């Protein structure tokens, strides 16, 4: 199996350790991972802000860069959802409007083989115990794209439950949005901040040391909220927990 890591803009710019964690984890599981250097943004920010036509070259480039791989793995539920849920819509709209007649056909092959990390581990590799160790009290926030667009369900929880030393505690209001929503946080800053504060208080009520999620964009929003409030809870991407071992522990 030829597997490519699609790191995404947020991780490449702000959270490169998450990408390194994905590579360590997959290599430990016997997966040969490639990182195509030509990869760029998937176009999610453009599409969600209303720049659909400007998204099309980015989607076309994504298909060109990743098309030859058997699987495309990303540590971002929102970017995986962009490819799986919105690329087909993007291609069909272009066809219906008489522009880019071939776009839908070009995008079709990459759509079904693009996976968020936890669904790749559980559904493709068939593992829940990845050999991780992380002796901390953790609560898990299921992000909106993972929960609603990808239908990740209990996959992340099943992986966390197998991590040695990890105490997993339930997050109140887990299925409520954290308030990030990409440009929503910019256009509706007051509402976004209030939603983030609610999520922070719920996380603090669990007594957890760590708030875990599968999307660093949401953790960025919550991390800023918690930092400004002086919270003792730390945001940590699930990839970094799953990559942690006794020999190479994550913080």
TIVEXVEX-768727 format. One record per residue: residue number from 1; x, y, z of N, C-alpha, C in turn. Coordinates in pm, whole numbers. Example, Ala and Ser with C-alpha at 12.3 -4.5 7.8 and 13.67 -1.06 7.14 Angstrom:
+-----+--------+---------+--------+---------+----------+--------+--------+---------+--------+
| pos | n.east | n.north |   n.up | ca.east | ca.north |  ca.up | c.east | c.north |   c.up |
+-----+--------+---------+--------+---------+----------+--------+--------+---------+--------+
|   1 |   1319 |    -569 |    780 |    1230 |     -450 |    780 |   1320 |    -330 |    780 |
|   2 |   1285 |    -225 |    708 |    1367 |     -106 |    714 |   1290 |       3 |    787 |
+-----+--------+---------+--------+---------+----------+--------+--------+---------+--------+
***
This chain:
+-----+--------+---------+--------+---------+----------+--------+--------+---------+--------+
| pos | n.east | n.north |   n.up | ca.east | ca.north |  ca.up | c.east | c.north |   c.up |
+-----+--------+---------+--------+---------+----------+--------+--------+---------+--------+
|   1 |     83 |    -120 |      0 |       0 |        0 |      0 |     87 |     125 |      0 |
|   2 |     62 |     214 |    -97 |     133 |      342 |   -102 |     46 |     446 |    -33 |
|   3 |     94 |     497 |     79 |      18 |      590 |    161 |     85 |     726 |    161 |
|   4 |      5 |     830 |    140 |      55 |      967 |    143 |     -1 |    1039 |    264 |
|   5 |     84 |    1119 |    327 |      39 |     1206 |    435 |     -2 |    1340 |    377 |
|   6 |   -129 |    1376 |    396 |    -177 |     1510 |    362 |   -181 |    1588 |    493 |
|   7 |    -84 |    1677 |    510 |     -63 |     1739 |    640 |   -163 |    1850 |    670 |
|   8 |   -202 |    1927 |    569 |    -294 |     2042 |    575 |   -221 |    2169 |    615 |
|   9 |   -281 |    2282 |    579 |    -219 |     2414 |    600 |   -194 |    2445 |    747 |
|  10 |   -297 |    2423 |    830 |    -285 |     2458 |    972 |   -172 |    2380 |   1037 |
|  11 |   -166 |    2250 |   1010 |     -61 |     2168 |   1071 |     77 |    2204 |   1017 |
|  12 |     86 |    2227 |    887 |     215 |     2260 |    827 |    269 |    2392 |    883 |
|  13 |    179 |    2487 |    903 |     220 |     2621 |    947 |    240 |    2630 |   1098 |
|  14 |    150 |    2568 |   1175 |     148 |     2589 |   1320 |    175 |    2464 |   1403 |
|  15 |    143 |    2346 |   1350 |     153 |     2224 |   1432 |    228 |    2112 |   1358 |
|  16 |    351 |    2137 |   1316 |     425 |     2033 |   1243 |    450 |    1907 |   1325 |
|  17 |    451 |    1919 |   1459 |     470 |     1800 |   1542 |    359 |    1698 |   1524 |
|  18 |    241 |    1745 |   1487 |     132 |     1651 |   1461 |    163 |    1566 |   1339 |
|  19 |    217 |    1628 |   1236 |     256 |     1552 |   1118 |    365 |    1452 |   1148 |
|  20 |    462 |    1493 |   1227 |     570 |     1400 |   1266 |    513 |    1284 |   1347 |
|  21 |    415 |    1313 |   1431 |     353 |     1208 |   1512 |    281 |    1107 |   1423 |
|  22 |    212 |    1155 |   1320 |     143 |     1064 |   1228 |    243 |     971 |   1160 |
|  23 |    355 |    1027 |   1115 |     456 |      946 |   1047 |    514 |     841 |   1143 |
|  24 |    548 |     882 |   1266 |     601 |      786 |   1365 |    501 |     674 |   1391 |
|  25 |    376 |     713 |   1408 |     271 |      615 |   1439 |    252 |     516 |   1325 |
|  26 |    238 |     565 |   1203 |     213 |      475 |   1090 |    334 |     387 |   1061 |
|  27 |    453 |     442 |   1074 |     573 |      359 |   1052 |    583 |     249 |   1158 |
|  28 |    544 |     280 |   1280 |     545 |      179 |   1387 |    449 |      66 |   1354 |
|  29 |    344 |      98 |   1280 |     245 |       -2 |   1242 |    278 |     -69 |   1108 |
|  30 |    396 |     -41 |   1056 |     441 |     -107 |    934 |    396 |     -43 |    805 |
|  31 |    350 |      82 |    812 |     303 |      152 |    693 |    415 |     238 |    636 |
|  32 |    437 |     228 |    507 |     536 |      311 |    438 |    468 |     441 |    398 |
|  33 |    510 |     551 |    458 |     443 |      680 |    439 |    528 |     773 |    354 |
|  34 |    464 |     836 |    257 |     531 |      936 |    174 |    470 |    1073 |    205 |
|  35 |    551 |    1177 |    188 |     502 |     1314 |    205 |    526 |    1390 |     76 |
|  36 |    427 |    1397 |    -12 |     445 |     1467 |   -139 |    471 |    1616 |   -116 |
|  37 |    585 |    1663 |   -160 |     625 |     1800 |   -133 |    543 |    1902 |   -212 |
|  38 |    476 |    1858 |   -317 |     398 |     1950 |   -399 |    260 |    1981 |   -341 |
|  39 |    224 |    1917 |   -229 |      91 |     1937 |   -174 |     71 |    2081 |   -127 |
|  40 |    -52 |    2129 |   -143 |     -88 |     2264 |   -100 |   -222 |    2256 |    -27 |
|  41 |   -287 |    2370 |    -12 |    -418 |     2376 |     53 |   -522 |    2299 |    -28 |
|  42 |   -615 |    2235 |     41 |    -723 |     2161 |    -26 |   -832 |    2256 |    -76 |
|  43 |   -832 |    2380 |    -27 |    -931 |     2477 |    -71 |  -1048 |    2495 |     22 |
|  44 |  -1043 |    2431 |    138 |   -1157 |     2438 |    230 |  -1191 |    2581 |    270 |
|  45 |  -1089 |    2659 |    307 |   -1113 |     2796 |    351 |  -1176 |    2879 |    241 |
|  46 |  -1130 |    2859 |    119 |   -1183 |     2933 |      5 |  -1330 |    2895 |    -18 |
|  47 |  -1355 |    2766 |    -22 |   -1490 |     2716 |    -50 |  -1590 |    2763 |     55 |
|  48 |  -1551 |    2751 |    181 |   -1643 |     2786 |    289 |  -1669 |    2936 |    298 |
|  49 |  -1580 |    3015 |    238 |   -1597 |     3160 |    242 |  -1669 |    3211 |    117 |
|  50 |  -1702 |    3119 |     27 |   -1780 |     3157 |    -91 |  -1702 |    3168 |   -219 |
|  51 |  -1572 |    3137 |   -215 |   -1489 |     3147 |   -335 |  -1479 |    3009 |   -403 |
|  52 |  -1593 |    2965 |   -455 |   -1599 |     2830 |   -511 |  -1513 |    2816 |   -635 |
|  53 |  -1518 |    2913 |   -724 |   -1439 |     2904 |   -847 |  -1290 |    2904 |   -818 |
|  54 |  -1250 |    2980 |   -718 |   -1108 |     2985 |   -681 |  -1062 |    2855 |   -614 |
|  55 |  -1157 |    2777 |   -566 |   -1125 |     2648 |   -504 |  -1088 |    2543 |   -607 |
|  56 |  -1143 |    2555 |   -725 |   -1130 |     2450 |   -825 |   -985 |    2418 |   -864 |
|  57 |   -897 |    2518 |   -888 |    -757 |     2483 |   -919 |   -687 |    2410 |   -805 |
|  58 |   -722 |    2444 |   -680 |    -662 |     2377 |   -565 |   -707 |    2231 |   -558 |
|  59 |   -835 |    2207 |   -586 |    -885 |     2070 |   -586 |   -822 |    1988 |   -699 |
|  60 |   -809 |    2050 |   -813 |    -746 |     1983 |   -926 |   -600 |    1947 |   -892 |
|  61 |   -530 |    2040 |   -828 |    -392 |     2015 |   -790 |   -383 |    1902 |   -687 |
|  62 |   -477 |    1899 |   -592 |    -481 |     1792 |   -492 |   -490 |    1657 |   -562 |
|  63 |   -578 |    1646 |   -659 |    -595 |     1519 |   -732 |   -468 |    1481 |   -808 |
|  64 |   -400 |    1579 |   -863 |    -276 |     1552 |   -937 |   -166 |    1503 |   -843 |
|  65 |   -156 |    1565 |   -726 |     -49 |     1532 |   -632 |    -71 |    1395 |   -567 |
|  66 |   -196 |    1367 |   -530 |    -224 |     1247 |   -450 |   -287 |    1131 |   -529 |
|  67 |   -313 |    1154 |   -657 |    -388 |     1054 |   -732 |   -325 |     918 |   -742 |
|  68 |   -193 |     909 |   -740 |    -125 |      781 |   -761 |   -118 |     695 |   -634 |
|  69 |   -156 |     749 |   -521 |    -144 |      676 |   -395 |   -267 |     588 |   -368 |
|  70 |   -243 |     481 |   -292 |    -353 |      391 |   -256 |   -440 |     450 |   -147 |
|  71 |   -381 |     531 |    -60 |    -456 |      595 |     49 |   -393 |     729 |     80 |
|  72 |   -477 |     823 |    118 |    -434 |      957 |    157 |   -481 |     977 |    300 |
|  73 |   -389 |     998 |    392 |    -422 |     1006 |    534 |   -395 |    1147 |    584 |
|  74 |   -491 |    1202 |    656 |    -475 |     1337 |    709 |   -517 |    1343 |    856 |
|  75 |   -443 |    1418 |    938 |    -480 |     1436 |   1078 |   -577 |    1553 |   1095 |
|  76 |   -673 |    1563 |   1004 |    -768 |     1674 |   1006 |   -903 |    1627 |    954 |
|  77 |  -1002 |    1621 |   1043 |   -1135 |     1581 |   1001 |  -1196 |    1680 |    904 |
|  78 |  -1169 |    1809 |    923 |   -1231 |     1909 |    836 |  -1177 |    1901 |    694 |
|  79 |  -1048 |    1878 |    679 |    -990 |     1869 |    545 |  -1028 |    1738 |    477 |
|  80 |  -1036 |    1631 |    555 |   -1086 |     1504 |    499 |  -1230 |    1521 |    452 |
|  81 |  -1310 |    1593 |    529 |   -1450 |     1616 |    491 |  -1459 |    1702 |    366 |
|  82 |  -1366 |    1796 |    351 |   -1365 |     1879 |    230 |  -1350 |    1792 |    107 |
|  83 |  -1257 |    1699 |    112 |   -1233 |     1611 |     -3 |  -1350 |    1516 |    -24 |
|  84 |  -1392 |    1451 |     81 |   -1493 |     1345 |     68 |  -1634 |    1398 |     42 |
|  85 |  -1669 |    1507 |    108 |   -1806 |     1557 |    100 |  -1822 |    1668 |     -5 |
|  86 |  -1725 |    1757 |    -15 |   -1744 |     1877 |    -97 |  -1676 |    1871 |   -234 |
|  87 |  -1570 |    1791 |   -249 |   -1510 |     1779 |   -382 |  -1610 |    1726 |   -485 |
|  88 |  -1688 |    1623 |   -454 |   -1785 |     1578 |   -554 |  -1885 |    1688 |   -591 |
|  89 |  -1929 |    1764 |   -492 |   -2022 |     1874 |   -517 |  -1956 |    1982 |   -603 |
|  90 |  -1830 |    2010 |   -574 |   -1755 |     2110 |   -650 |  -1745 |    2070 |   -797 |
|  91 |  -1711 |    1944 |   -820 |   -1696 |     1895 |   -957 |  -1826 |    1897 |  -1034 |
|  92 |  -1934 |    1856 |   -969 |   -2063 |     1852 |  -1038 |  -2116 |    1992 |  -1067 |
|  93 |  -2091 |    2086 |   -976 |   -2135 |     2224 |  -1001 |  -2059 |    2282 |  -1121 |
|  94 |  -1930 |    2254 |  -1129 |   -1852 |     2302 |  -1243 |  -1905 |    2242 |  -1373 |
|  95 |  -1941 |    2114 |  -1370 |   -1995 |     2049 |  -1489 |  -2129 |    2110 |  -1529 |
|  96 |  -2215 |    2133 |  -1429 |   -2347 |     2189 |  -1455 |  -2340 |    2330 |  -1512 |
|  97 |  -2237 |    2403 |  -1474 |   -2221 |     2541 |  -1520 |  -2144 |    2550 |  -1651 |
|  98 |  -2104 |    2434 |  -1705 |   -2031 |     2435 |  -1832 |  -1886 |    2476 |  -1820 |
|  99 |  -1833 |    2469 |  -1699 |   -1692 |     2502 |  -1677 |  -1623 |    2377 |  -1625 |
| 100 |  -1503 |    2352 |  -1667 |   -1428 |     2240 |  -1612 |  -1504 |    2109 |  -1622 |
| 101 |  -1543 |    2074 |  -1743 |   -1621 |     1951 |  -1764 |  -1553 |    1828 |  -1706 |
| 102 |  -1421 |    1830 |  -1702 |   -1347 |     1712 |  -1656 |  -1320 |    1713 |  -1506 |
| 103 |  -1354 |    1820 |  -1435 |   -1315 |     1832 |  -1295 |  -1372 |    1719 |  -1209 |
| 104 |  -1499 |    1688 |  -1226 |   -1561 |     1582 |  -1147 |  -1490 |    1449 |  -1169 |
| 105 |  -1454 |    1421 |  -1293 |   -1386 |     1295 |  -1324 |  -1245 |    1292 |  -1265 |
| 106 |  -1177 |    1406 |  -1264 |   -1042 |     1413 |  -1208 |  -1045 |    1393 |  -1056 |
| 107 |  -1147 |    1449 |   -990 |   -1156 |     1441 |   -845 |  -1206 |    1306 |   -795 |
| 108 |  -1285 |    1237 |   -876 |   -1351 |     1114 |   -831 |  -1256 |    1010 |   -772 |
| 109 |  -1138 |     984 |   -830 |   -1052 |      879 |   -774 |   -997 |     908 |   -635 |
| 110 |   -974 |    1036 |   -600 |    -912 |     1065 |   -470 |  -1015 |    1071 |   -357 |
| 111 |  -1143 |    1087 |   -390 |   -1245 |     1104 |   -287 |  -1255 |     982 |   -194 |
| 112 |  -1274 |     861 |   -247 |   -1295 |      746 |   -155 |  -1169 |     699 |    -83 |
| 113 |  -1051 |     741 |   -128 |    -929 |      692 |    -62 |   -864 |     798 |     26 |
| 114 |   -939 |     904 |     59 |    -892 |     1005 |    154 |   -951 |     975 |    291 |
| 115 |   -865 |     956 |    390 |    -909 |      914 |    523 |   -858 |    1009 |    631 |
| 116 |   -943 |    1039 |    725 |    -898 |     1098 |    851 |   -820 |     990 |    926 |
| 117 |   -721 |    1029 |   1004 |    -628 |      935 |   1065 |   -697 |     822 |   1140 |
| 118 |   -793 |     854 |   1228 |    -850 |      748 |   1313 |   -931 |     647 |   1232 |
| 119 |   -999 |     692 |   1126 |   -1073 |      595 |   1046 |   -979 |     510 |    961 |
| 120 |   -863 |     564 |    923 |    -764 |      484 |    852 |   -712 |     374 |    943 |
| 121 |   -682 |     410 |   1068 |    -631 |      311 |   1163 |   -732 |     200 |   1188 |
| 122 |   -856 |     239 |   1214 |    -958 |      141 |   1254 |  -1015 |      65 |   1133 |
| 123 |  -1049 |     138 |   1027 |   -1119 |       76 |    914 |  -1026 |      11 |    813 |
| 124 |   -910 |      72 |    788 |    -820 |       19 |    685 |   -716 |     -75 |    746 |
| 125 |   -648 |     -30 |    851 |    -547 |     -116 |    915 |   -609 |    -217 |   1010 |
| 126 |   -731 |    -190 |   1056 |    -800 |     -284 |   1144 |   -741 |    -293 |   1282 |
| 127 |   -689 |    -182 |   1336 |    -629 |     -184 |   1469 |   -695 |     -79 |   1559 |
| 128 |   -700 |    -111 |   1687 |    -739 |      -11 |   1787 |   -627 |       4 |   1891 |
| 129 |   -552 |    -102 |   1915 |    -436 |      -93 |   2003 |   -313 |     -68 |   1916 |
| 130 |   -264 |      56 |   1920 |    -151 |       94 |   1834 |    -19 |      93 |   1909 |
| 131 |    -21 |      36 |   2032 |     101 |       28 |   2109 |    139 |     156 |   2179 |
| 132 |     41 |     242 |   2204 |      70 |      372 |   2264 |     66 |     367 |   2416 |
| 133 |    134 |     460 |   2477 |     132 |      478 |   2622 |    129 |     628 |   2651 |
| 134 |     36 |     669 |   2738 |      20 |      811 |   2766 |    -44 |     824 |   2904 |
| 135 |     36 |     833 |   3010 |     -17 |      828 |   3147 |    -77 |     961 |   3194 |
| 136 |   -188 |     998 |   3131 |    -254 |     1124 |   3166 |   -406 |    1106 |   3165 |
| 137 |   -474 |    1196 |   3233 |    -620 |     1198 |   3234 |   -665 |    1284 |   3116 |
| 138 |   -745 |    1224 |   3027 |    -778 |     1286 |   2899 |   -929 |    1290 |   2879 |
| 139 |   -978 |    1401 |   2821 |   -1115 |     1407 |   2776 |  -1114 |    1436 |   2627 |
| 140 |  -1211 |    1379 |   2554 |   -1210 |     1384 |   2408 |  -1324 |    1471 |   2355 |
| 141 |  -1288 |    1567 |   2268 |   -1387 |     1652 |   2200 |  -1403 |    1607 |   2056 |
| 142 |  -1519 |    1553 |   2018 |   -1543 |     1515 |   1878 |  -1577 |    1638 |   1795 |
| 143 |  -1491 |    1677 |   1705 |   -1512 |     1799 |   1628 |  -1627 |    1782 |   1528 |
| 144 |  -1682 |    1893 |   1485 |   -1804 |     1891 |   1403 |  -1787 |    1812 |   1273 |
| 145 |  -1678 |    1836 |   1201 |   -1660 |     1766 |   1073 |  -1644 |    1616 |   1093 |
| 146 |  -1570 |    1579 |   1197 |   -1554 |     1437 |   1225 |  -1683 |    1372 |   1269 |
| 147 |  -1758 |    1444 |   1350 |   -1882 |     1391 |   1405 |  -1992 |    1385 |   1302 |
| 148 |  -2010 |    1493 |   1225 |   -2126 |     1505 |   1138 |  -2097 |    1475 |    991 |
| 149 |  -1984 |    1519 |    941 |   -1954 |     1498 |    799 |  -1895 |    1361 |    772 |
| 150 |  -1798 |    1320 |    855 |   -1730 |     1192 |    833 |  -1795 |    1076 |    907 |
| 151 |  -1870 |    1107 |   1012 |   -1932 |     1000 |   1091 |  -1828 |     912 |   1160 |
| 152 |  -1729 |     976 |   1222 |   -1622 |      898 |   1288 |  -1674 |     813 |   1402 |
| 153 |  -1785 |     854 |   1462 |   -1844 |      774 |   1569 |  -1747 |     751 |   1684 |
| 154 |  -1735 |     624 |   1724 |   -1653 |      593 |   1841 |  -1510 |     552 |   1805 |
| 155 |  -1470 |     569 |   1681 |   -1334 |      527 |   1641 |  -1226 |     594 |   1727 |
| 156 |  -1229 |     728 |   1741 |   -1124 |      790 |   1825 |  -1127 |     741 |   1969 |
| 157 |  -1245 |     721 |   2024 |   -1256 |      674 |   2162 |  -1202 |     532 |   2174 |
| 158 |  -1230 |     447 |   2078 |   -1180 |      310 |   2082 |  -1028 |     306 |   2081 |
| 159 |   -968 |     396 |   2007 |    -821 |      405 |   2003 |   -767 |     457 |   2136 |
| 160 |   -832 |     558 |   2191 |    -785 |      615 |   2318 |   -801 |     515 |   2433 |
| 161 |   -906 |     436 |   2429 |    -931 |      339 |   2537 |   -824 |     231 |   2544 |
| 162 |   -751 |     211 |   2435 |    -646 |      108 |   2431 |   -508 |     163 |   2468 |
| 163 |   -498 |     293 |   2491 |    -369 |      353 |   2523 |   -333 |     324 |   2668 |
| 164 |   -218 |     266 |   2690 |    -176 |      228 |   2825 |   -153 |     350 |   2912 |
| 165 |   -208 |     345 |   3032 |    -190 |      453 |   3128 |   -286 |     569 |   3113 |
| 166 |   -362 |     572 |   3003 |    -452 |      684 |   2977 |   -586 |     663 |   3048 |
| 167 |   -629 |     764 |   3121 |    -762 |      763 |   3184 |   -854 |     853 |   3102 |
| 168 |   -952 |     792 |   3036 |   -1042 |      867 |   2949 |  -1169 |     903 |   3026 |
| 169 |  -1200 |    1031 |   3032 |   -1319 |     1078 |   3103 |  -1413 |    1147 |   3005 |
| 170 |  -1544 |    1132 |   3030 |   -1646 |     1185 |   2941 |  -1651 |    1338 |   2946 |
| 171 |  -1663 |    1400 |   2829 |   -1675 |     1545 |   2819 |  -1822 |    1584 |   2813 |
| 172 |  -1872 |    1661 |   2909 |   -2011 |     1709 |   2902 |  -2034 |    1793 |   2777 |
| 173 |  -2148 |    1776 |   2714 |   -2177 |     1852 |   2592 |  -2079 |    1825 |   2481 |
| 174 |  -2032 |    1701 |   2473 |   -1926 |     1668 |   2377 |  -1967 |    1697 |   2233 |
| 175 |  -2093 |    1677 |   2200 |   -2136 |     1693 |   2061 |  -2168 |    1837 |   2024 |
| 176 |  -2142 |    1931 |   2114 |   -2164 |     2073 |   2083 |  -2039 |    2131 |   2019 |
| 177 |  -2060 |    2221 |   1922 |   -1950 |     2285 |   1851 |  -1864 |    2368 |   1947 |
| 178 |  -1734 |    2371 |   1921 |   -1644 |     2450 |   2005 |  -1647 |    2598 |   1971 |
| 179 |  -1707 |    2632 |   1854 |   -1716 |     2772 |   1816 |  -1616 |    2818 |   1712 |
| 180 |  -1527 |    2728 |   1669 |   -1427 |     2772 |   1572 |  -1490 |    2792 |   1433 |
| 181 |  -1518 |    2681 |   1365 |   -1587 |     2689 |   1237 |  -1515 |    2770 |   1131 |
| 182 |  -1383 |    2774 |   1135 |   -1307 |     2846 |   1032 |  -1336 |    2995 |   1036 |
| 183 |  -1387 |    3049 |    924 |   -1414 |     3192 |    917 |  -1531 |    3234 |   1006 |
| 184 |  -1607 |    3138 |   1056 |   -1714 |     3171 |   1152 |  -1655 |    3243 |   1273 |
| 185 |  -1537 |    3199 |   1317 |   -1473 |     3260 |   1435 |  -1433 |    3404 |   1409 |
| 186 |  -1411 |    3439 |   1282 |   -1373 |     3575 |   1247 |  -1498 |    3661 |   1229 |
| 187 |  -1596 |    3605 |   1159 |   -1717 |     3682 |   1128 |  -1811 |    3695 |   1247 |
| 188 |  -1806 |    3600 |   1338 |   -1895 |     3599 |   1454 |  -1812 |    3580 |   1581 |
| 189 |  -1720 |    3671 |   1604 |   -1620 |     3654 |   1709 |  -1682 |    3640 |   1847 |
| 190 |  -1784 |    3718 |   1878 |   -1845 |     3712 |   2010 |  -1910 |    3577 |   2038 |
| 191 |  -1987 |    3528 |   1940 |   -2052 |     3398 |   1955 |  -1947 |    3287 |   1964 |
| 192 |  -1846 |    3297 |   1878 |   -1740 |     3197 |   1876 |  -1668 |    3190 |   2011 |
| 193 |  -1636 |    3307 |   2067 |   -1566 |     3311 |   2196 |  -1652 |    3252 |   2307 |
| 194 |  -1783 |    3281 |   2304 |   -1873 |     3227 |   2407 |  -1883 |    3075 |   2398 |
| 195 |  -1888 |    3024 |   2277 |   -1895 |     2878 |   2259 |  -1765 |    2812 |   2305 |
| 196 |  -1653 |    2877 |   2275 |   -1524 |     2825 |   2320 |  -1513 |    2823 |   2471 |
| 197 |  -1565 |    2928 |   2535 |   -1563 |     2935 |   2681 |  -1648 |    2825 |   2744 |
| 198 |  -1763 |    2796 |   2681 |   -1848 |     2687 |   2731 |  -1775 |    2553 |   2722 |
| 199 |  -1710 |    2531 |   2609 |   -1637 |     2405 |   2590 |  -1522 |    2394 |   2690 |
| 200 |  -1453 |    2505 |   2714 |   -1342 |     2505 |   2810 |  -1392 |    2470 |   2950 |
| 201 |  -1503 |    2531 |   2990 |   -1557 |     2502 |   3124 |  -1599 |    2356 |   3136 |
| 202 |  -1655 |    2302 |   3029 |   -1692 |     2161 |   3031 |  -1569 |    2071 |   3045 |
| 203 |  -1463 |    2107 |   2975 |   -1339 |     2029 |   2983 |  -1280 |    2038 |   3123 |
| 204 |  -1282 |    2157 |   3180 |   -1227 |     2174 |   3315 |  -1307 |    2097 |   3419 |
| 205 |  -1438 |    2083 |   3397 |   -1523 |     2015 |   3494 |  -1491 |    1866 |   3505 |
| 206 |  -1422 |    1811 |   3405 |   -1389 |     1668 |   3408 |  -1267 |    1638 |   3494 |
| 207 |  -1189 |    1741 |   3525 |   -1065 |     1718 |   3598 |   -953 |    1665 |   3510 |
| 208 |   -973 |    1668 |   3378 |    -872 |     1615 |   3286 |   -752 |    1709 |   3275 |
| 209 |   -637 |    1651 |   3248 |    -517 |     1729 |   3220 |   -514 |    1774 |   3075 |
| 210 |   -575 |    1691 |   2989 |    -562 |     1710 |   2845 |   -699 |    1708 |   2778 |
| 211 |   -720 |    1803 |   2687 |    -835 |     1801 |   2598 |   -786 |    1755 |   2462 |
| 212 |   -839 |    1644 |   2418 |    -792 |     1581 |   2295 |   -896 |    1598 |   2184 |
| 213 |   -850 |    1615 |   2062 |    -937 |     1620 |   1945 |   -858 |    1573 |   1824 |
| 214 |   -928 |    1552 |   1713 |    -864 |     1506 |   1590 |   -847 |    1618 |   1489 |
| 215 |   -861 |    1743 |   1533 |    -849 |     1858 |   1445 |   -777 |    1970 |   1517 |
| 216 |   -659 |    2008 |   1468 |    -582 |     2114 |   1534 |   -644 |    2253 |   1517 |
| 217 |   -729 |    2271 |   1418 |    -795 |     2401 |   1404 |   -886 |    2427 |   1523 |
| 218 |   -960 |    2325 |   1564 |   -1046 |     2339 |   1682 |   -962 |    2351 |   1809 |
| 219 |   -854 |    2274 |   1816 |    -767 |     2282 |   1933 |   -696 |    2416 |   1940 |
| 220 |   -668 |    2478 |   1826 |    -609 |     2612 |   1825 |   -705 |    2711 |   1889 |
| 221 |   -831 |    2704 |   1849 |    -934 |     2793 |   1905 |   -949 |    2770 |   2055 |
| 222 |   -960 |    2644 |   2094 |    -978 |     2613 |   2236 |   -852 |    2640 |   2316 |
| 223 |   -737 |    2614 |   2254 |    -611 |     2641 |   2323 |   -594 |    2789 |   2354 |
| 224 |   -632 |    2874 |   2259 |    -626 |     3017 |   2284 |   -720 |    3059 |   2395 |
| 225 |   -839 |    3002 |   2393 |    -939 |     3031 |   2497 |   -886 |    2990 |   2634 |
| 226 |   -830 |    2871 |   2642 |    -781 |     2820 |   2770 |   -658 |    2895 |   2818 |
| 227 |   -571 |    2933 |   2724 |    -450 |     3007 |   2761 |   -485 |    3143 |   2820 |
| 228 |   -578 |    3213 |   2756 |    -616 |     3345 |   2806 |   -686 |    3337 |   2941 |
| 229 |   -754 |    3225 |   2966 |    -826 |     3209 |   3092 |   -737 |    3149 |   3201 |
| 230 |   -615 |    3112 |   3168 |    -525 |     3051 |   3265 |   -564 |    2910 |   3302 |
| 231 |   -628 |    2838 |   3212 |    -672 |     2701 |   3239 |   -553 |    2607 |   3249 |
| 232 |   -567 |    2504 |   3331 |    -461 |     2403 |   3346 |   -476 |    2292 |   3243 |
| 233 |   -586 |    2291 |   3169 |    -610 |     2187 |   3068 |   -528 |    2221 |   2943 |
| 234 |   -464 |    2118 |   2885 |    -381 |     2139 |   2767 |   -448 |    2077 |   2643 |
| 235 |   -445 |    2145 |   2529 |    -496 |     2085 |   2405 |   -389 |    1998 |   2340 |
| 236 |   -425 |    1874 |   2305 |    -330 |     1781 |   2243 |   -401 |    1705 |   2131 |
| 237 |   -342 |    1701 |   2013 |    -399 |     1627 |   1902 |   -388 |    1477 |   1929 |
| 238 |   -491 |    1402 |   1887 |    -494 |     1258 |   1912 |   -375 |    1186 |   1850 |
| 239 |   -322 |    1237 |   1740 |    -206 |     1172 |   1676 |    -86 |    1171 |   1769 |
| 240 |    -68 |    1277 |   1846 |      46 |     1285 |   1936 |     30 |    1191 |   2054 |
| 241 |    -93 |    1167 |   2095 |    -118 |     1069 |   2201 |    -93 |     928 |   2150 |
| 242 |   -143 |     898 |   2031 |    -129 |      764 |   1975 |     15 |     734 |   1935 |
| 243 |     94 |     837 |   1907 |     235 |      815 |   1872 |    323 |     801 |   1996 |
| 244 |    269 |     837 |   2112 |     347 |      834 |   2236 |    369 |     691 |   2285 |
| 245 |    491 |     663 |   2329 |     523 |      531 |   2386 |    605 |     552 |   2514 |
| 246 |    629 |     442 |   2586 |     715 |      451 |   2705 |    853 |     500 |   2667 |
| 247 |    902 |     455 |   2552 |    1038 |      491 |   2508 |   1044 |     635 |   2455 |
| 248 |    938 |     678 |   2388 |     932 |      814 |   2332 |    801 |     879 |   2376 |
| 249 |    793 |     921 |   2501 |     667 |      976 |   2553 |    641 |    1117 |   2501 |
| 250 |    513 |    1144 |   2475 |     470 |     1281 |   2445 |    442 |    1349 |   2579 |
| 251 |    440 |    1481 |   2577 |     419 |     1553 |   2703 |    273 |    1543 |   2745 |
+-----+--------+---------+--------+---------+----------+--------+--------+---------+--------+
***
